[in-house]
């Protein structure tokens, strides 16, 4: 009887820990933006430019633009990413078929980049606001985000 209780207890603990891990992963996934596509980064020391490329496109009517983000912290979804560019800085990022962005590199160091595809909050036929920069900042959300890719600038 002692061993049966031990086996049942072990089974329940295993089930509980597995369940907790699964639930924890679900919650984490719900509050973070998981990577849904990959990007590549490169640095050209001759031109001092960083180039970010991706193969995802978005031609939906809810598409609002593409944003490029940068941080110095690897593999940290909560790090302090800054927005390097968006559709208002670079008109090409207003097209869902754009797959490349280049800009003058920041100071030397190791940087990590992500690319975000942004959607308007409401479907096109329900929008009551003008699609301009102030409404872009108020009425949009990240629809898809890339994994991070690092580049060493020297």
C-alpha positions, 0 to 999 in steps of 0.5 A, a space after each residue: 500500500 505504501 508503494 501504491 501511494 508513492 506511485 500515485 503521488 509521483 504520477 500526480 506530481 509529474 502531471 502537475 508539473 507538466 500541466 504547470 509548464 504547459 499553462 505557464 507557456 500558454 500564459 507567456 505566449 499570450 503576453 509576448 509576441 512570439 516570432 513568426 518569421 525569420 530575418 537576416 542582418 548584415 553589416 557593410 564596413 565599407 558603406 557603414 550600413 546595417 541591412 535587415 532582410 526578411 521574406 514575409 509579406 502582408 497584403 491584407 487590407 488591415 496592414 498598416 506598416 512595418 517597423 524595425 526594432 533594435 536592442 543590445 540584449 540578446 534573446 530577451 523579448 522584454 528588453 528595451 527595444 527602440 524603433 529604428 524606423 517605421 512607415 513614417 520615417 521610410 515610405 518603403 516600410 508602408 508596403 507589405 511587400 518590402 523585404 529589405 531595410 538599410 540604414 547608417 549603422 549606430 556606434 560600434 557594438 553588438 546589436 539585435 534586430 526584430 521586424 514587426 508587421 503592424 495592423 490597424 485595429 479595425 477592418 478597413 470598412 469600419 475605420 472612423 479615423 484617418 490613416 495618419 501618423 497620430 492615428 497610427 500610434 493610437 490605432 495599431 497593434 503588432 500582428 506578427 514579429 520576427 525572431 531576433 538577428 544580431 550583427 556586430 558593428 566594428 
